[in-house]
Amino acid sequence: MIYLQTLFDEWLGAAEARVILPITDPYVAHHGALGSFATIYSPAGADVDAILGRLRAVEGVDVALERDAACARFELPPDRIGDIVVVSTIHKVLGTSRERHDLSGLTEPLRSHGGHTEQVVPMIANRAVTLPPGHQLRNFDMFDVALNRVAV
């Protein structure tokens, strides 16, 4: 586990940055509100390049990008993303701080969501599927395929 809020509090001062984990929800049975994707809002005037360098040196960090690069790479809306995006490797999860994640209810192996290693999603159809030429399927295409692209 990589507790990003703890790292940022050490690097920039307590509560100077804000770590957002989109996976945070009440369903702790399989992921303890830990994920593989985080966005961080840094304080005004922070040296984002220096922070990115520090993040990239953390074991288990797969990708650390500034907002514009992350939005271009992952097709994200820039008005809803912090200054920094972090994605973890296959066997690491991202959290805010140890105190904010209750792992006592975990009875199954820890799972995660949001990283590169969770992007392959099986999709099965019982009829032919027609896709535009050159279109590469991604997990969020599932509804479009199911509703619009399966032969009737």
LOKOLVO-533644 format. One record per residue (C-alpha): residue number from 0; residue in one letter; chain; z, y, x. Coordinates in pm, 1 decimal, decimal comma, padded with zeros to 6 digits. Layout:
BEGIN
   resi   resn   chain          z          y          x
    NUM      a       A          Z          Y          X
...
//
This chain:
BEGIN
   resi   resn   chain          z          y          x
      0      m       A    00000,0    00000,0    00000,0
      1      i       A   -00079,5    00349,1    00116,8
      2      y       A    00141,3    00612,8   -00042,1
      3      l       A   -00076,4    00923,9   -00020,1
      4      q       A    00166,3    01176,7   -00167,5
      5      t       A    00422,0    01070,0    00091,7
      6      l       A    00165,1    01120,0    00370,7
      7      f       A    00061,3    01460,8    00240,4
      8      d       A    00423,8    01569,1    00200,9
      9      e       A    00481,4    01477,6    00566,4
     10      w       A    00161,0    01644,3    00686,3
     11      l       A    00161,7    01964,3    00475,4
     12      g       A    00511,6    01998,4    00332,9
     13      a       A    00672,9    01866,8    00016,4
     14      a       A    00460,3    01911,8   -00296,9
     15      e       A    00203,8    02131,9   -00119,1
     16      a       A   -00075,5    01890,0   -00210,4
     17      r       A   -00116,0    01691,7   -00530,7
     18      v       A   -00241,8    01334,3   -00534,8
     19      i       A   -00406,8    01212,6   -00855,7
     20      l       A   -00461,6    00842,0   -00920,3
     21      p       A   -00699,9    00798,9   -01215,0
     22      i       A   -00579,1    00438,9   -01260,3
     23      t       A   -00225,8    00545,8   -01349,4
     24      d       A   -00148,1    00396,7   -01688,2
     25      p       A    00127,2    00198,1   -01861,5
     26      y       A   -00035,2   -00140,0   -01792,0
     27      v       A    00159,2   -00229,6   -01480,7
     28      a       A    00132,8   -00606,6   -01527,9
     29      h       A   -00165,8   -00633,0   -01295,3
     30      h       A   -00181,4   -00321,4   -01080,6
     31      g       A    00150,2   -00137,8   -01085,0
     32      a       A   -00035,8    00191,6   -01147,8
     33      l       A   -00184,3    00156,9   -00798,8
     34      g       A   -00557,7    00189,6   -00741,9
     35      s       A   -00832,7    00205,2   -00482,9
     36      f       A   -00945,2    00560,6   -00564,9
     37      a       A   -00754,6    00887,7   -00538,9
     38      t       A   -00836,7    01255,1   -00546,0
     39      i       A   -00619,6    01514,4   -00375,0
     40      y       A   -00581,5    01884,0   -00441,9
     41      s       A   -00487,6    02055,6   -00116,9
     42      p       A   -00309,7    02389,9   -00085,0
     43      a       A   -00516,4    02706,3   -00045,8
     44      g       A   -00619,6    02757,5    00314,1
     45      a       A   -00562,1    02395,2    00415,2
     46      d       A   -00786,7    02262,3    00691,6
     47      v       A   -00964,2    01993,5    00488,7
     48      d       A   -01163,6    01869,3    00788,9
     49      a       A   -00843,3    01809,7    00986,2
     50      i       A   -00686,1    01631,2    00688,4
     51      l       A   -00996,0    01412,9    00651,1
     52      g       A   -00968,1    01317,6    01017,9
     53      r       A   -00606,5    01212,9    00969,6
     54      l       A   -00689,1    01016,8    00653,9
     55      r       A   -00976,7    00831,8    00820,1
     56      a       A   -00734,6    00717,1    01090,1
     57      v       A   -00500,4    00554,6    00833,6
     58      e       A   -00535,5    00176,5    00825,5
     59      g       A   -00674,8    00072,0    00489,2
     60      v       A   -00868,0    00392,3    00417,1
     61      d       A   -01232,0    00298,9    00365,4
     62      v       A   -01369,0    00642,5    00275,6
     63      a       A   -01223,5    00993,2    00292,4
     64      l       A   -01460,8    01271,3    00182,2
     65      e       A   -01445,8    01634,5    00082,2
     66      r       A   -01527,5    01711,7   -00281,4
     67      d       A   -01898,8    01796,0   -00255,0
     68      a       A   -01982,3    01490,7   -00043,8
     69      a       A   -01777,1    01263,4   -00271,4
     70      c       A   -01937,4    01402,9   -00587,6
     71      a       A   -02286,0    01353,9   -00444,8
     72      r       A   -02212,5    01001,9   -00321,4
     73      f       A   -02029,6    00873,6   -00630,6
     74      e       A   -02196,4    01089,1   -00899,7
     75      l       A   -01870,6    01260,2   -00995,7
     76      p       A   -01827,3    01588,6   -01184,5
     77      p       A   -01711,5    01846,8   -00925,8
     78      d       A   -01500,4    02038,1   -01178,5
     79      r       A   -01277,7    01731,4   -01224,4
     80      i       A   -01234,0    01625,7   -00861,9
     81      g       A   -00984,1    01755,3   -00609,6
     82      d       A   -01064,9    01883,2   -00262,5
     83      i       A   -01055,0    01532,3   -00113,7
     84      v       A   -01147,8    01182,9   -00236,3
     85      v       A   -01000,1    00867,9   -00080,9
     86      v       A   -01112,4    00508,0   -00136,4
     87      s       A   -00918,9    00217,2    00009,7
     88      t       A   -01037,1   -00108,1    00166,4
     89      i       A   -01032,8   -00446,9   -00005,1
     90      h       A   -00671,9   -00544,1    00068,2
     91      k       A   -00508,2   -00201,7    00031,7
     92      v       A   -00406,7   -00003,1   -00272,1
     93      l       A   -00333,5    00366,7   -00305,4
     94      g       A   -00021,2    00508,4   -00460,1
     95      t       A    00154,5    00841,3   -00469,8
     96      s       A    00502,5    00758,1   -00338,3
     97      r       A    00719,2    00446,4   -00340,1
     98      e       A    00956,9    00605,6   -00594,4
     99      r       A    00678,9    00668,3   -00847,8
    100      h       A    00552,9    00309,6   -00873,5
    101      d       A    00770,9    00054,8   -01048,4
    102      l       A    00653,9   -00279,7   -00913,7
    103      s       A    00944,9   -00474,1   -01060,4
    104      g       A    00733,3   -00588,7   -01356,8
    105      l       A    00460,8   -00745,0   -01145,6
    106      t       A    00450,0   -01116,6   -01208,9
    107      e       A    00086,8   -01169,8   -01108,7
    108      p       A   -00085,2   -01096,3   -00778,0
    109      l       A   -00151,2   -00725,6   -00731,9
    110      r       A   -00497,4   -00608,6   -00843,5
    111      s       A   -00667,9   -00278,3   -00803,1
    112      h       A   -00951,1   -00071,2   -00950,8
    113      g       A   -01182,7    00203,2   -00832,1
    114      g       A   -01286,3    00096,5   -00482,0
    115      h       A   -01611,5   -00030,8   -00341,5
    116      t       A   -01488,7   -00387,8   -00361,0
    117      e       A   -01446,8   -00366,1   -00739,5
    118      q       A   -01796,2   -00235,8   -00813,6
    119      v       A   -01963,4   -00569,4   -00873,0
    120      v       A   -01915,7   -00650,2   -01240,8
    121      p       A   -02081,0   -00960,0   -01391,1
    122      m       A   -02298,7   -00890,2   -01694,1
    123      i       A   -02446,1   -01170,2   -01902,8
    124      a       A   -02697,0   -01137,6   -02185,8
    125      n       A   -02840,9   -01415,0   -02400,9
    126      r       A   -03179,6   -01240,1   -02427,3
    127      a       A   -03419,6   -01065,0   -02192,2
    128      v       A   -03308,4   -00729,3   -02056,4
    129      t       A   -03566,7   -00455,9   -01992,2
    130      l       A   -03481,2   -00193,9   -01732,0
    131      p       A   -03680,0    00105,4   -01607,3
    132      p       A   -03869,7    00026,6   -01285,4
    133      g       A   -03652,2    00068,0   -00979,1
    134      h       A   -03329,0    00108,2   -01176,9
    135      q       A   -03028,4   -00036,7   -00998,4
    136      l       A   -02759,8   -00151,4   -01240,5
    137      r       A   -02406,7   -00021,8   -01199,8
    138      n       A   -02092,7   -00110,6   -01392,0
    139      f       A   -02113,5    00196,5   -01617,9
    140      d       A   -02464,0    00091,1   -01730,5
    141      m       A   -02314,3   -00197,6   -01928,6
    142      f       A   -02304,1   -00012,5   -02262,2
    143      d       A   -02658,0    00121,9   -02224,4
    144      v       A   -02786,6   -00228,8   -02149,1
    145      a       A   -02594,1   -00389,6   -02435,8
    146      l       A   -02695,2   -00127,9   -02692,8
    147      n       A   -03046,9   -00027,9   -02581,9
    148      r       A   -03204,3   -00270,5   -02338,1
    149      v       A   -03147,5   -00625,4   -02467,8
    150      a       A   -03452,3   -00769,4   -02646,7
    151      v       A   -03406,7   -00821,6   -03021,1
//
